[in-house]
Amino acid sequence: MFCNNIGKHTVKSVKDSGKIIVMSDNSKWEVYSLDKFTSKAWGFADRVTVKSDIGSKFRIERKTRNGKIEKVRATFVN
């Protein structure tokens, strides 16, 4: 599956306790259930990077203020 949303993004909103991430370009990402505990702490205007992973899966990464990289696995919804 080809996805042209790979690269740097800004978070517009995080919904359903971290299960859905909406980016500023209105792309939607469904986070794996085990990773939603990480993404539910993310919020408006957070800068993230979407990277290709195995098959049609993706990794979304956010750098915290202390330099730690938080990663969640997700699938592209639309």
Buried (B, 14 or more C-beta within 10 A) or exposed (E): EEEEBEEEBEBBEBEEEBBBBBBEEEBBBBBEEEBBEBBBEBEEEBEBBBEEBEEEEBBBEBEEEEEEEBBBBBBBEE
